[in-house]
Amino acid sequence: MHGDRGERFELHRWLYRTMFTIRTVEERLARSFMAGLIHGACHTYVGEEAVATGVCAGLTDDDAVFSTHRGHGHALAKGVSPAALIAELYGRETGISHGRGGSMHLFAPEIGLMGTSGIVGPCILQAAGAGYSAKLLENGSIGVAFFGDGAVGNGAFHEGLNLAAIYDLPVLFVCENNLYATEVPFSYASRNPDVASRASGYGIAGIGVDGNDVLAVHEAATGAIRRARAGEGPTLIEARTYRTRPHAEGMSPTGVYRTEEEVAEWREKDPISRFRSRILSEGTVPESDLDRIESDVRAEVDEAEREAAAAPWPDGGTAPSHVYRETT
Amino acid sequence: MTERTFTEAAREALSDAMDADPTIFVVGEGAGERGGNFETTAGLYEKHGPVRLCDTPICERGFIGMCTGAAMTGTRPVVDFMFTDFILDGLGELINQTSKMQYMSNGRLKMPMVLRGCIGIGHSAATHHSGSYYPLFVHIPGFRVALPSNPADAKGLFATALRSEDPVFFMEHRHLLNLKGPVPEGEHRVPFGQAAVAREGTDATVVALTVMVHHALQIAEELSGEGVSLEIIDPRTVAPLDTETILESVRKTGRLLIVDETFMPCGIGAEISAHVTEHGFDELDAPIMRLNGAHVPTPYSPSLEQAVVPDRASIEQAVRELLAE
């Protein structure tokens, strides 16, 4: 965002397109879930798009991202196509993991998506491991863990941050604090509401940021990425955000844990419409370009969905393959 | 051949592999400058430095998870647990992550990770420093499990583990660490899934694991004076398990005893017994027998400890019962 007008034009276009792609895919998936096209759980990222987008804008294909059960946004921001993502959730042969993973096990190592996960916490440790590889191989890449506030009370958070700290590993720990672990409030699960402040306990940098402001996220991530690549160690970023849909599709968006009024308040802070207003007020991208992006993305996602629905199922006979790399 | 201890032989394999492959690194409590609690890495820190010989805090879950991520991103971690009991703090990482990465990624990720640690009952180590637990890992798809019983196999199996693209447990029995024996010089690899016939015989087959191989060999020698001919089989790896060599032996002897220090229920003996029953029932002249350590946590006092682990007397008794059937 500190670049010249041309750079800002390109960056803002990319950020807008990526966030809008995530939103469009997620809303499509929510409808598909209701239609019975998704066979397992589906946790959408609606409302949190700015975090994955702002961070991944600063990454290359060689940087390794480790994600969560709410990982569609990370996959798309890292470069997975809507077609490969939707087909995976539909359980089809054309899915990103050929139907072996589904929503919570999305892998595209060739572009540095090292997996979404059904277990809360391990991504933090694995990102530290990617940092260790980078340190040993001296290849300049970094590891990135996305995780929610629910992971902060998990031992993996403590062990992963400490290991990355003592070895000065090039790692970003990105906590998407959306206030609830499933439906347990973070205010209940922690005596210290400030996640970023925990960084000082490990002797590393910690930054709290408005997770619904994509430029603020991007700026925080850019600094952390630069420090990591310079050998200055890991950073903990707390991006304060909110999911406006239920924990998982099919559940209620509100309940004993939060009110409709609270959800409505956060919808007012929607990261995509906020960024659109910002772009238009600063004049970095013409409105007609944004409209074109939206229509292009809608068409791409519609086509991706049609392709996924028509794609073949994986052959059941292949189920035993890839347990081992080597046969004996 | 050179005379080496078990630990020296395994270290030779590690040292050679680290010279040849700059992506190998070792983590563990004391694996760095100290050279390993059991001298597993002695002398390597001076040669390769702190990034490749990495001391850790006491956080098994943490460094298993870290090494899983490292193996996914182009390096080859060796996790030195000291005692295998300590692995249990990282079971979630191992079973939900390490073992499944290749599958979840549809074969696009590799998992070249070696997990080594001391196993076995002895020295009044009590129940947090005496576990073996390898049947747990055999049950899980995705793991390899190597159980060397002598220095040559320690070198050869470890060399294979260090070049495997799958996660491998390399488990070293406490009573074998200082055992000396002939070890091939230079490159020496023992493939996984190939049992060794430690002694040929015709009257009964004894499948024995790790330190039990030595007890069984001694009993075989003693009973040979009575005209009894035992065949002793050392599987060397239990995942994969060379069932063909076992079946071949049973076809010859008609009698089978499996001796394993670990627990009996759902154990290696149960697996071998089921396999032989399914595929070699007509070859059997007697019911298959199992001899295991007692199904209890390991007690401390020498008199209690001795009572929970198979020894030469109990193996000899089991063999006599099997032959009497």
Interface residues (C-beta under 8 A of the other chain):
Chain A: A64 F66 S97 H98 R100 G101 H105 F107 P109 E110 M114 G115 S117 G118 I119 P122 I124 L125 Q126 A127 A128 G129 A130 Y132 S133 A134 K135 L136 L137 N139 S141 G143 G155 A156 H158 E159 G160 N162 L163 I166 Y167 S321 H322 V323 Y324 R325 E326 T328
Chain B: T23 F25 V51 R52 C54 T56 P57 C59 R61 G62 F63 I64 G65 M66 C67 T68 G69 A70 A71 M72 T73 G74 T75 P77 G92 E93 N96 Q97 M101 Q102 Y103 M104 S105 N106 G107 R108 L109 K110 M111 P141 G142 R144 S164 E165 D166 P191 F192 G193 P240
